[in-house]
Amino acid sequence: MSFRRFLRHQLTLLGWRARGLRLADRYRELMEREYWSSDRWREYQEDLLQRFIRHCYDNVPFHRERFKKAGLTPADIKTVEDLPKIPLLTKPQAREAGKQLIATNYPKTSLKAGHTTGSTSTPLTFYTNKERSEYILAGLWRIYSRCGWQPGELIATIWGFRAHDYKRSRLNHWLRDTVSGITHLNAFQANDQEFSYWCKLLQRRKPTVLVCYASSGSRFARWLLDHEESLPSIKGVYCTSETLLEQQAEMMKQAFGCPVFDLYGCGEAVHVSASCEQNRLHINPDMAIVEAGEETSDNRTPLVLTGLRNWAMPFLRYQNGDCASLLDGECECGRHSPLMKLQITRLSDVFRFANGKEYPSLYFILRLYKDGFSGVELFQFRQLRPDFIRLEIVRNDHFDDSTAQRLREVKAEIENHIEQQATVELEYVDQIEQTSTGKHLYAISDVKPERIETATS
């Protein structure tokens, strides 16, 4: 480790220590487990699970009551295979339970409130403790190490700014970035003028890791390619909180000249999985237990998550609405942790029509993406009624008559594919509203099953 990087790493640790977080020990702990054997992982996870279950039973009123109703005690849950004995926890149930999900052995003053974004449903408030924060940050460092990042090297993020971020002075922004070692870029300001500023700033600061939403990162990548700019210091791009499509990953790989990694998790169960150098998604067994739920009628498999690092408000056998497949075998990268593959669409991301047929939002997204469409900066499909879909298009400098003609052809193809159950209306707009955290949603359906029944009755 160079002396400069050593000093920067110590400054970062001191900054987090001032906030009560001890990251150095957590990072060493996590890195020791990175290449454990599958047997050792299983032994560790089951020991952690048994302690977690005992904690839920002894200290969390909601879980204790559920155990009693199911006729269970902690002694009944010894392995991951025993977990299906416990009833599923859904988001509406968690919202209704509220503070009954908070562990009574954690002082209220030690808890910090967090919120899901509510991009596909009503937001959920949850509470966390410092230990969870330590595992989140140290867990990210472990994941970044997969591209060759080392402690003390700089990081850049393209993320949604919160309200208080706008109130920071220029000096305050500089101090935060310097102490944390993270250059914060605002996803809400992802436009050509900002891309030019981002490029110059990152060329000067030389971060080795870029963390971003797939939508913002791929737009920045396109700008870099169009303007023949490069960021040679970047060793790895990490995408999270949005679906990472293959076309986006390829564009970022070309623009940044490095591997692109996919991260998956949620506020209720952090760092569930992350991809490796072989582009395969590894579950982090020391962060979460992942089960496959019952397959739906359209062949999707809901995830059932148990987050192992938030003991202040434990989410036990939690169904968050995401879908994935659990894979057999081991990866060529040398890690022995279990593998999974995201099925991309949430259970709620389905376009429903009056004839009873349902189409995953991924169909619409990939139909527009498959031909490239260099003249399209951003797009969003939105089903407003069972018989009406609006397709908003943000054009860029490459847009021409041939792009417009191809979009009309796609519109007709989609209408034929869905058997003329809905009209697709093209609308050209200057911008598309993002979520409150700066994410971009490529497809949204406002149509719920009950609306279909009402429309057809």
SVG drawing of the C-alpha trace seen along z (x, -y; Angstrom):
<svg xmlns="http://www.w3.org/2000/svg" viewBox="-70 -27 74 56">
<polyline fill="none" stroke="black" stroke-width="0.4" points="0.0,0.0 1.4,-3.4 1.9,-5.9 -0.6,-8.3 -3.3,-5.5 -2.5,-4.5 -3.0,-8.0 -6.3,-8.3 -7.5,-5.0 -6.7,-6.0 -8.5,-9.3 -11.6,-7.4 -11.5,-5.1 -11.2,-8.0 -14.2,-9.7 -16.4,-6.6 -15.0,-6.1 -16.2,-9.6 -19.7,-8.4 -19.3,-5.3 -18.5,-2.8 -15.5,-0.4 -14.9,0.7 -11.4,2.0 -12.3,5.1 -15.5,5.7 -13.6,5.6 -11.0,8.1 -13.7,10.3 -15.6,10.3 -12.5,10.8 -11.5,13.9 -14.7,15.5 -14.5,14.6 -13.1,17.9 -14.5,20.3 -15.5,23.8 -19.2,24.5 -19.2,26.7 -17.6,24.0 -20.2,21.5 -23.0,23.8 -21.7,24.4 -21.2,20.7 -24.6,19.7 -26.5,22.3 -24.8,21.2 -25.7,17.5 -29.2,18.5 -29.8,20.3 -28.6,17.3 -30.7,15.0 -33.9,17.2 -33.4,17.2 -33.0,13.4 -36.2,13.0 -38.1,15.3 -36.8,13.7 -36.8,10.0 -39.2,9.3 -42.9,9.3 -44.2,9.9 -42.0,12.9 -42.6,14.4 -46.3,14.3 -46.0,15.9 -43.9,18.7 -46.5,19.4 -49.4,19.4 -47.4,21.9 -46.6,24.0 -42.9,23.4 -39.9,22.7 -36.4,21.8 -35.3,25.4 -37.5,26.3 -35.3,24.2 -31.8,25.6 -31.0,25.5 -32.0,23.5 -34.2,26.4 -36.3,25.8 -37.2,22.2 -40.3,23.1 -42.0,24.0 -42.1,20.3 -44.9,18.3 -43.9,15.8 -43.7,12.1 -45.0,9.8 -44.5,6.1 -48.1,5.2 -47.8,7.4 -44.5,5.7 -46.0,2.3 -49.0,3.3 -46.8,4.8 -44.8,1.6 -42.9,1.3 -43.9,4.8 -41.0,5.8 -38.5,3.9 -36.3,5.8 -37.0,4.8 -33.4,5.2 -32.3,2.2 -32.6,-1.2 -34.8,-3.5 -32.0,-6.1 -29.7,-3.7 -32.0,-3.1 -32.0,-4.9 -35.0,-5.0 -34.7,-3.9 -37.2,-3.8 -37.9,-1.7 -38.5,-3.9 -41.9,-2.6 -41.2,-2.6 -43.5,0.4 -45.7,0.1 -46.3,-2.0 -43.0,-2.9 -42.0,-1.0 -40.2,-2.4 -37.7,-0.2 -35.2,-0.7 -31.5,0.2 -28.6,0.1 -24.9,-0.7 -23.8,2.9 -25.9,3.1 -24.2,-0.1 -20.8,1.4 -21.7,4.6 -23.1,2.5 -20.0,0.4 -17.5,3.2 -19.6,5.5 -19.3,3.0 -15.5,2.9 -15.4,6.7 -17.5,6.5 -15.3,3.7 -12.2,5.9 -13.5,8.1 -12.4,5.6 -9.0,5.0 -10.0,2.0 -8.0,1.7 -8.8,-0.2 -7.6,-3.8 -8.5,-4.0 -11.1,-6.5 -14.7,-5.8 -17.3,-7.7 -21.1,-7.3 -23.9,-8.4 -26.8,-8.5 -30.0,-10.4 -29.3,-13.4 -31.5,-13.8 -33.1,-17.0 -30.4,-17.9 -27.6,-17.3 -28.8,-20.4 -28.4,-22.5 -24.7,-21.6 -22.2,-24.4 -19.5,-23.8 -17.0,-23.5 -19.2,-21.0 -19.5,-18.9 -15.7,-19.0 -15.1,-18.0 -17.6,-15.1 -16.0,-13.8 -12.5,-14.1 -13.1,-12.4 -15.2,-9.6 -13.1,-9.1 -16.2,-9.1 -17.0,-11.6 -20.8,-12.1 -22.5,-12.8 -26.2,-13.7 -28.2,-11.3 -31.0,-13.9 -28.7,-16.1 -27.7,-13.4 -27.5,-15.6 -24.9,-16.5 -23.7,-19.6 -23.3,-17.6 -21.6,-14.7 -18.9,-17.1 -18.3,-18.3 -18.4,-14.7 -15.8,-13.6 -13.4,-16.4 -13.9,-15.9 -13.3,-12.1 -10.3,-12.5 -8.8,-14.8 -9.7,-12.7 -9.0,-9.3 -11.4,-7.0 -11.0,-3.3 -14.6,-2.3 -17.8,-3.8 -21.1,-2.9 -24.3,-3.9 -27.8,-3.2 -27.7,-1.3 -29.8,-4.1 -27.5,-6.9 -24.3,-5.0 -25.2,-3.9 -26.2,-7.4 -22.9,-8.7 -21.1,-5.9 -22.8,-6.8 -21.7,-10.5 -18.1,-9.3 -18.2,-7.2 -19.8,-10.0 -17.2,-12.6 -14.3,-10.1 -13.5,-10.7 -12.2,-8.0 -11.7,-7.4 -8.7,-5.1 -8.5,-5.0 -11.8,-3.0 -11.2,0.6 -14.9,1.6 -18.4,0.3 -21.0,1.5 -24.7,1.2 -27.4,1.5 -31.0,0.6 -32.1,0.9 -32.3,3.8 -28.9,4.0 -29.7,5.0 -27.1,6.7 -27.0,3.8 -26.3,1.3 -23.6,3.5 -21.9,3.8 -22.0,0.0 -20.5,-0.7 -17.8,2.0 -16.8,0.4 -16.9,-3.2 -15.1,-2.6 -12.8,0.2 -13.4,2.4 -15.7,5.1 -19.3,4.2 -20.7,5.8 -24.3,6.3 -25.3,5.8 -28.6,7.0 -30.1,6.2 -32.8,4.2 -33.1,2.1 -34.8,5.0 -32.0,7.5 -28.7,5.9 -26.0,7.2 -28.0,10.3 -25.8,11.0 -23.1,9.5 -21.6,10.7 -18.0,11.8 -15.3,11.6 -17.1,14.3 -20.3,12.2 -22.2,14.7 -24.3,13.6 -23.0,14.9 -25.2,14.9 -23.5,13.5 -24.3,16.2 -23.1,14.1 -25.6,11.3 -28.7,13.1 -30.5,16.4 -32.2,16.8 -35.0,19.2 -37.1,19.8 -40.8,19.2 -43.6,21.0 -43.5,20.6 -46.2,18.3 -48.6,19.2 -46.3,17.2 -43.2,19.2 -41.6,16.7 -40.1,17.6 -40.5,15.1 -37.6,14.6 -37.9,15.2 -35.2,13.4 -33.9,13.5 -31.7,10.6 -29.0,11.6 -27.5,8.2 -30.4,6.1 -31.1,7.5 -32.8,4.2 -35.7,4.9 -35.3,8.5 -37.0,9.4 -37.5,13.2 -38.7,15.1 -39.5,11.8 -41.1,11.7 -40.1,8.4 -41.7,8.9 -38.5,9.7 -38.1,12.9 -35.0,15.0 -33.8,18.5 -31.4,20.4 -28.7,22.2 -26.8,25.4 -23.0,25.9 -20.1,23.6 -18.5,20.7 -15.2,20.8 -14.0,17.7 -13.0,19.9 -15.7,18.7 -17.9,21.4 -20.9,19.3 -24.3,20.2 -25.4,18.7 -28.6,17.1 -30.0,15.4 -32.4,12.5 -35.6,12.8 -35.6,9.0 -39.3,8.3 -41.0,7.7 -44.3,9.5 -46.0,6.1 -44.3,5.3 -46.8,7.0 -48.9,5.5 -52.5,6.9 -55.1,6.8 -58.9,7.4 -58.5,10.8 -56.9,12.1 -53.4,12.3 -50.4,10.8 -47.0,9.8 -43.9,9.1 -42.6,5.5 -39.3,7.0 -41.0,7.9 -41.6,4.2 -38.2,3.0 -36.2,5.6 -38.3,5.0 -37.2,1.4 -33.6,2.2 -32.9,5.0 -32.3,2.8 -30.1,0.3 -32.0,-2.9 -29.1,-5.2 -31.4,-8.2 -33.3,-7.4 -31.8,-8.8 -34.4,-7.5 -37.8,-5.8 -40.6,-4.6 -43.6,-2.4 -46.5,-3.2 -49.8,-1.3 -52.4,-3.8 -55.5,-1.7 -56.0,1.9 -56.5,0.6 -53.8,-2.2 -50.0,-2.3 -48.0,-5.5 -44.5,-5.2 -42.5,-8.3 -39.3,-9.0 -36.5,-11.4 -34.6,-12.1 -30.9,-12.8 -28.7,-14.2 -28.7,-10.9 -32.5,-11.0 -33.6,-11.2 -36.5,-10.2 -35.3,-6.6 -35.4,-6.4 -39.0,-7.8 -40.0,-5.2 -38.5,-2.3 -40.3,-3.5 -43.6,-3.4 -42.8,0.1 -42.1,1.2 -45.4,-0.4 -47.3,1.7 -45.3,4.8 -46.2,4.5 -49.9,3.9 -49.9,7.0 -48.1,9.0 -50.6,8.1 -53.4,9.0 -54.6,5.4 -55.7,5.3 -54.3,1.9 -53.2,-1.1 -49.5,-2.2 -49.2,-6.0 -45.8,-7.5 -45.1,-10.8 -41.9,-12.7 -40.9,-14.5 -37.9,-16.6 -37.5,-14.5 -39.0,-11.6 -39.7,-11.9 -37.4,-9.8 -38.2,-8.2 -37.5,-10.1 -34.0,-8.5 -33.0,-9.2 -33.8,-5.8 -35.3,-5.5 -38.1,-3.1 -38.3,-1.8 -41.8,-0.2 -44.6,-0.9 -48.1,0.5 -50.8,-1.3 -53.3,1.5 -54.1,3.8 -56.1,7.1 -59.2,5.5 -59.2,2.8 -59.3,5.5 -62.3,7.1 -64.1,3.7 -63.4,2.9 -64.8,6.3 -67.8,6.6"/>
</svg>
